Amino acid sequence: MSVQIEDKGSFTVIGKLGQGLAAEGPKWIPALWQEANNEFGEIQNLAKTNEEGNLVGLWGAMSDISESFERWTDQGKYLAGCEVLDHCVAPAGWTKWIIPSYKYAVIQCNQNTYQREFKYMVNEYLPSNGYSIVGAVHEYYKPNETNGNLYLYFPIERILDK
C-alpha cells in the first residue's frame, strides 16, 4: 500500500452532478458516469490534454452539500467528469467545479479494494503519519489506464493560491 504525497494546484472539472446519501453512493453514482460518458462529445473540446494529446484525467470529484469541498456527511455531491481548461464555460446540462489547491495523500486502488484502501487511509495511514483530512476526497482515473485502477486523493493540507 504505497501512498504518495502530492501538491496539486487548483483545477477545473466539468461533469455530471449528482447528490445523494453517502451510504447509497454505489446506487446513484454509476448513472452519473454513464451519462457523462454518453455525452462526452459535448465537452471533448474543453478537455485538458497532455503533450501527446491525451486527456489529463477523469475525476469523481466530491463535495459537501454546500459545494465548499468539505467532506461528505450523511449526504454528498459527486461530479463525474473530466479535467478541463481553466477558463471554459460548462455547456447546458453540465456542471463546472474549480477544485481548490491542496496537498494530497494519494493511494491507488480498484473497485474491489476501494473500501479497504479508504478505511486504511482514514483509520491507519493518515493518523499514524500526523495527517487529518481537511476536505472532500476525490477519485482520479488515468484515461490511459484500462486496468480498472483509480487513485483516491485525500486532502491533508489546504494550499493558498498565489
PAZAPA-4460 file (N, C-alpha, C; in steps of 0.05 Angstrom, whole numbers, plus 32768, in hexadecimal, padded with zeros to 4 digits):
% residues 162
    n_x    n_y    n_z   ca_x   ca_y   ca_z    c_x    c_y    c_z   seq   type   mol
   8011   7FE8   8000   8000   8000   8000   8012   8019   8000     1      M     A
   801A   8020   7FE8   802B   8037   7FE5   801B   8051   7FE4     2      S     A
   8021   8064   7FF5   8013   807D   7FF6   8027   8093   7FEC     3      V     A
   801E   80A4   7FDA   802E   80BA   7FD0   8022   80D4   7FDB     4      Q     A
   8034   80E7   7FE1   802B   8102   7FE9   802F   8114   7FD1     5      I     A
   801A   8122   7FC9   801B   8132   7FB1   800E   814D   7FB5     6      E     A
   801C   8162   7FAD   8010   817D   7FAC   8002   8180   7F92     7      D     A
   7FE9   8189   7F92   7FDA   818D   7F79   7FCD   81A8   7F7B     8      K     A
   7FD4   81BA   7F68   7FC7   81D4   7F67   7FA9   81D1   7F5F     9      G     A
   7F9B   81E6   7F61   7F7E   81E5   7F5B   7F7B   81DC   7F3E    10      S     A
   7F65   81CE   7F39   7F60   81C4   7F1E   7F42   81C4   7F1A    11      F     A
   7F3A   81C3   7F01   7F1E   81C5   7EF9   7F14   81AB   7EEE    12      T     A
   7EFC   81A3   7EF7   7EEF   818B   7EED   7ED3   8192   7EE3    13      V     A
   7ECC   8189   7ECC   7EB0   818B   7EC2   7EA5   816F   7EC1    14      I     A
   7E8D   816B   7ECC   7E82   8150   7ECC   7E64   8151   7ED2    15      G     A
   7E5B   8139   7ED8   7E3E   8135   7EDE   7E3C   8133   7EFD    16      K     A
   7E2B   8144   7F08   7E29   8147   7F25   7E12   8137   7F31    17      L     A
   7E17   812A   7F47   7E02   811D   7F56   7E05   8121   7F73    18      G     A
   7DF0   811D   7F82   7DF0   8120   7F9F   7DE0   8109   7FAA    19      Q     A
   7DEA   80FE   7FC1   7DDB   80E8   7FCD   7DE7   80E1   7FE8    20      G     A
   7DDB   80CC   7FF3   7DE5   80C1   800D   7E00   80B4   8009    21      L     A
   7E12   80B9   801A   7E2D   80AD   8018   7E2C   808F   8018    22      A     A
   7E1B   8084   8029   7E19   8067   802B   7E0E   805A   8012    23      A     A
   7E01   806A   8001   7DF5   805F   7FE9   7E04   8068   7FD0    24      E     A
   7E1D   8072   7FD3   7E2D   807B   7FBD   7E2F   8067   7FA6    25      G     A
   7E34   804D   7FAC   7E35   8039   7F97   7E1B   8037   7F86    26      P     A
   7E05   8041   7F91   7DEC   803F   7F82   7DE8   8057   7F6F    27      K     A
   7DF1   806F   7F77   7DEB   8087   7F67   7E03   8091   7F57    28      W     A
   7E1C   808B   7F5F   7E33   8095   7F51   7E38   8089   7F36    29      I     A
   7E35   806F   7F32   7E3A   8063   7F17   7E2A   8070   7F01    30      P     A
   7E11   8078   7F06   7E01   8085   7EF2   7E0D   809F   7EE9    31      A     A
   7E1B   80AD   7EFB   7E28   80C6   7EF3   7E3E   80C1   7EDF    32      L     A
   7E4E   80AC   7EE5   7E63   80A5   7ED2   7E58   809C   7EB7    33      W     A
   7E43   808E   7EB7   7E37   8085   7E9E   7E2E   809D   7E8E    34      Q     A
   7E21   80B0   7E9B   7E18   80C8   7E8D   7E2F   80D8   7E83    35      E     A
   7E44   80DB   7E93   7E5C   80EB   7E8B   7E69   80DD   7E73    36      A     A
   7E6C   80C3   7E74   7E79   80B5   7E5E   7E69   80B7   7E45    37      N     A
   7E4F   80B4   7E47   7E3D   80B4   7E2F   7E3D   80D0   7E22    38      N     A
   7E41   80E5   7E32   7E3F   8100   7E27   7E5A   810E   7E26    39      E     A
   7E70   80FF   7E28   7E8B   810B   7E29   7E91   811C   7E11    40      F     A
   7E86   8116   7DFA   7E8B   8126   7DE2   7E84   8143   7DE6    41      G     A
   7E72   8149   7DF8   7E6A   8165   7DFD   7E7F   8175   7E0B    42      E     A
   7E92   8168   7E19   7EA7   8177   7E27   7EC3   816F   7E1E    43      I     A
   7EC5   815E   7E0A   7EDF   8154   7E01   7EF2   816A   7DFA    44      Q     A
   7EE8   817F   7DED   7EF9   8195   7DE4   7F03   81A6   7DFC    45      N     A
   7EF7   81A3   7E13   7EFF   81B2   7E2B   7F13   81A3   7E3C    46      L     A
   7F17   8189   7E37   7F28   8178   7E47   7F45   8181   7E46    47      A     A
   7F51   8180   7E5D   7F6E   8185   7E60   7F7D   816C   7E56    48      K     A
   7F91   8170   7E45   7FA1   815A   7E3B   7FBE   815E   7E40    49      T     A
   7FCD   8148   7E3F   7FEA   8149   7E43   7FF8   814E   7E28    50      N     A
   8013   814D   7E28   8023   8152   7E10   801C   813F   7DF9    51      E     A
   8014   8126   7E00   800D   8113   7DEB   7FF0   8115   7DE2    52      E     A
   7FE1   8128   7DED   7FC5   812C   7DE5   7FB1   811A   7DF4    53      G     A
   7FBB   810C   7E09   7FAA   80FB   7E19   7F9D   810A   7E30    54      N     A
   7F85   8102   7E38   7F78   810F   7E4F   7F8A   810E   7E67    55      L     A
   7F8A   8124   7E76   7F9A   8126   7E8F   7F8D   8114   7EA5    56      V     A
   7F73   8114   7EA7   7F67   8103   7EBB   7F49   8105   7EBD    57      G     A
   7F3E   80F0   7EC7   7F21   80EF   7ECE   7F1F   80EF   7EEC    58      L     A
   7F0C   80FE   7EF6   7F09   8101   7F13   7EED   80FA   7F1D    59      W     A
   7EEC   80EC   7F33   7ED4   80EA   7F43   7ED8   80FD   7F5A    60      G     A
   7ED1   8116   7F54   7ED6   812B   7F68   7EBF   812C   7F7C    61      A     A
   7EC6   8130   7F95   7EB1   8130   7FAA   7EB1   8149   7FBA    62      M     A
   7E9A   814F   7FC6   7E97   8166   7FD7   7E7F   8162   7FEA    63      S     A
   7E7F   8172   7FFE   7E68   8172   8010   7E51   817F   8001    64      D     A
   7E39   8180   800D   7E21   818A   8000   7E24   81A8   7FF9    65      I     A
   7E33   81B7   8008   7E36   81D4   8003   7E4A   81DA   7FED    66      S     A
   7E57   81C5   7FE2   7E6C   81C8   7FCE   7E84   81D9   7FD7    67      E     A
   7E8B   81D6   7FF0   7EA3   81E3   7FFB   7EBA   81CF   7FFD    68      S     A
   7EB7   81B8   7FF1   7ECC   81A3   7FEF   7ED4   8198   800A    69      F     A
   7EC1   8198   801D   7EC5   818B   8036   7EBD   816D   8033    70      E     A
   7EC5   815D   8047   7EBF   8141   8046   7EA0   813C   8046    71      R     A
   7E99   8125   803A   7E7D   811D   803C   7E75   8118   8058    72      W     A
   7E5C   811D   805F   7E51   8115   8078   7E3F   80FD   8071    73      T     A
   7E25   80FD   8078   7E14   80E7   8070   7E0C   80EA   8052    74      D     A
   7E10   8102   8047   7E0B   8107   802A   7E23   8114   801E    75      Q     A
   7E24   8114   8004   7E39   8121   7FF6   7E32   8126   7FD9    76      G     A
   7E43   8136   7FCC   7E41   813B   7FAF   7E59   812E   7FA1    77      K     A
   7E54   8124   7F89   7E68   8116   7F79   7E66   8120   7F5D    78      Y     A
   7E7D   8128   7F52   7E7F   8132   7F36   7E90   811E   7F26    79      L     A
   7E83   8110   7F14   7E90   80FD   7F03   7E98   810B   7EEA    80      A     A
   7EB3   8110   7EE7   7EBA   8121   7ED0   7ED7   8120   7EC8    81      G     A
   7EDF   8134   7EB9   7EF9   8136   7EAD   7F07   814F   7EB5    82      C     A
   7F21   814E   7EB9   7F31   8166   7EBE   7F31   8176   7EA4    83      E     A
   7F2A   8190   7EA7   7F27   81A1   7E8F   7F39   81BA   7E92    84      V     A
   7F3A   81C9   7E7C   7F48   81E3   7E7C   7F3B   81F5   7E90    85      L     A
   7F4C   8204   7E9E   7F43   8213   7EB6   7F2D   8227   7EB1    86      D     A
   7F2D   8235   7E9A   7F1B   824B   7E96   7F04   8245   7E83    87      H     A
   7EFD   822B   7E80   7EE8   8224   7E6E   7ECD   8226   7E7C    88      C     A
   7EB8   8226   7E6C   7E9D   8227   7E76   7E8F   820C   7E72    89      V     A
   7E81   8203   7E86   7E73   81E9   7E85   7E5B   81EC   7E72    90      A     A
   7E58   81D9   7E60   7E40   81D9   7E4F   7E27   81D4   7E60    91      P     A
   7E10   81D9   7E55   7DF7   81D4   7E63   7DF5   81B6   7E6A    92      A     A
   7DED   81B1   7E83   7DEA   8195   7E8C   7E03   818B   7E99    93      G     A
   7E18   819A   7E9A   7E32   8193   7EA6   7E37   81A6   7EBD    94      W     A
   7E48   819D   7ED0   7E4F   81AE   7EE7   7E6E   81B1   7EE8    95      T     A
   7E76   81CA   7EEE   7E93   81D0   7EF0   7E9A   81D5   7F0D    96      K     A
   7EAF   81C7   7F16   7EBA   81CC   7F31   7ED7   81D3   7F2E    97      W     A
   7EE0   81E7   7F3E   7EFC   81ED   7F41   7F05   81E1   7F5C    98      I     A
   7F15   81CD   7F5A   7F1E   81BF   7F73   7F36   81CF   7F7E    99      I     A
   7F35   81D6   7F98   7F4A   81E6   7FA3   7F65   81D7   7FA5   100      P     A
   7F7A   81E6   7FA9   7F95   81DA   7FAC   7F98   81CC   7FC7   101      S     A
   7FA3   81B4   7FC6   7FA8   81A4   7FDE   7FC2   8195   7FDB   102      Y     A
   7FCD   818D   7FF2   7FE0   8178   7FF4   7FD0   815E   7FF9   103      K     A
   7FD5   814A   7FE9   7FC5   8131   7FEB   7FD6   8119   7FF3   104      Y     A
   7FCA   8107   8001   7FD5   80EC   8004   7FC6   80DB   7FF1   105      A     A
   7FD4   80CD   7FDF   7FC8   80BF   7FC8   7FCE   80A1   7FCA   106      V     A
   7FB9   8091   7FC7   7FBD   8074   7FC7   7FAE   8068   7FAF   107      I     A
   7FBA   8054   7FA3   7FAE   8046   7F8D   7F9C   8030   7F97   108      Q     A
   7F86   802B   7F89   7F74   8015   7F90   7F65   800D   7F77   109      C     A
   7F52   7FFB   7F7A   7F3F   7FF4   7F65   7F24   7FF0   7F72   110      N     A
   7F10   7FEA   7F63   7EF5   7FE8   7F6F   7EF4   7FD2   7F85   111      Q     A
   7F04   7FBD   7F82   7F04   7FA8   7F96   7F12   7FB0   7FB0   112      N     A
   7F26   7FC2   7FAE   7F36   7FC9   7FC6   7F2F   7FE5   7FD0   113      T     A
   7F1C   7FF3   7FC3   7F15   800E   7FCA   7F0F   8012   7FE7   114      Y     A
   7EFC   8003   7FF2   7EF4   8007   800E   7F0B   8001   8021   115      Q     A
   7F1A   7FEB   801B   7F30   7FE4   802C   7F46   7FFA   802D   116      R     A
   7F4D   8004   8015   7F62   8019   8014   7F57   8033   8020   117      E     A
   7F3E   8039   801C   7F33   8051   8028   7F35   8050   8047   118      F     A
   7F2C   8039   8052   7F2D   8036   806F   7F4A   8036   8079   119      K     A
   7F5C   8029   806A   7F78   8029   8072   7F83   8046   8074   120      Y     A
   7F7C   8057   8060   7F86   8072   8061   7F7A   8081   8079   121      M     A
   7F60   807F   807D   7F53   808E   8092   7F5B   8084   80AE   122      V     A
   7F5C   806A   80B1   7F60   805F   80CC   7F7D   8059   80D3   123      N     A
   7F8E   8056   80BF   7FAA   804E   80C5   7FBE   8062   80BB   124      E     A
   7FC0   8065   80A0   7FD6   8074   8094   7FD5   8092   809D   125      Y     A
   7FBF   809F   8099   7FBE   80BC   809F   7FC3   80C1   80BD   126      L     A
   7FB6   80B4   80CF   7FBB   80BA   80EC   7FD8   80B3   80F4   127      P     A
   7FE2   809D   80EB   7FFD   8094   80F3   8013   80A6   80E8   128      S     A
   800C   80B6   80D3   8020   80C8   80C7   801A   80E5   80CE   129      N     A
   8008   80EA   80E1   8002   8105   80EB   7FF1   8115   80D8   130      G     A
   7FE2   8108   80C6   7FD1   8116   80B3   7FB4   8113   80BB   131      Y     A
   7FA4   8127   80B3   7F87   8125   80B5   7F7C   812E   809B   132      S     A
   7F64   8125   8095   7F57   812D   807C   7F4B   8149   807F   133      I     A
   7F52   815A   806C   7F49   8176   806F   7F35   817E   8059   134      V     A
   7F2A   816B   804B   7F17   8171   8035   7F0C   8157   802A   135      G     A
   7EFE   815A   8014   7EF1   8142   8007   7F06   8132   7FF9   136      A     A
   7F03   8118   7FFA   7F14   8105   7FEC   7F0B   8104   7FCE   137      V     A
   7F1E   8102   7FBC   7F17   8100   7F9F   7F22   80E6   7F94   138      H     A
   7F15   80DD   7F7E   7F1E   80C5   7F6F   7F2A   80CF   7F55   139      E     A
   7F41   80C5   7F4E   7F4F   80CC   7F35   7F52   80B3   7F24   140      Y     A
   7F4B   80B5   7F0B   7F4E   809F   7EF8   7F60   80A8   7EE2   141      Y     A
   7F76   8099   7EDE   7F89   809F   7EC8   7F7C   8094   7EAF   142      K     A
   7F77   80A5   7E9B   7F69   809B   7E83   7F79   8085   7E74   143      P     A
   7F93   8085   7E76   7FA2   8071   7E67   7FA5   8057   7E76   144      N     A
   7F9A   8055   7E8E   7F9B   803C   7E9E   7F80   802E   7E9A   145      E     A
   7F81   8017   7E8F   7F68   8008   7E8A   7F66   7FF0   7E9D   146      T     A
   7F77   7FEF   7EB1   7F77   7FD8   7EC4   7F64   7FDB   7EDB   147      N     A
   7F54   7FF0   7EDB   7F40   7FF3   7EF0   7F4A   8002   7F09   148      G     A
   7F63   800B   7F08   7F6E   8019   7F1F   7F64   8035   7F20   149      N     A
   7F62   803F   7F39   7F5D   805C   7F3D   7F6E   8064   7F55   150      L     A
   7F6E   807E   7F5A   7F7F   8089   7F6F   7F6D   809A   7F81   151      Y     A
   7F6F   8095   7F9B   7F60   80A5   7FAE   7F71   80BC   7FB8   152      L     A
   7F67   80D4   7FB5   7F76   80EC   7FBD   7F6A   80F7   7FD8   153      Y     A
   7F79   80F3   7FED   7F71   80FC   8008   7F7E   8117   800D   154      F     A
   7F6F   812D   800F   7F7B   8147   8015   7F84   8149   8032   155      P     A
   7F9E   814F   8035   7FAA   8150   8050   7FB3   816C   8058   156      I     A
   7FB4   817E   8045   7FBC   819A   804B   7FB2   81AC   8035   157      E     A
   7FA5   81C2   803C   7F9C   81D5   8028   7FB4   81E6   8020   158      R     A
   7FB7   81EA   8006   7FCC   81FB   7FFC   7FBF   8214   7FF1   159      I     A
   7FC9   822B   7FFB   7FBE   8244   7FF2   7FCA   824B   7FD7   160      L     A
   7FB8   8251   7FC4   7FC1   8259   7FA9   7FCF   8274   7FAB   161      D     A
   7FE4   8276   7F9B   7FF3   828F   7F9A   7FE6   82A3   7F88   162      K     A
***
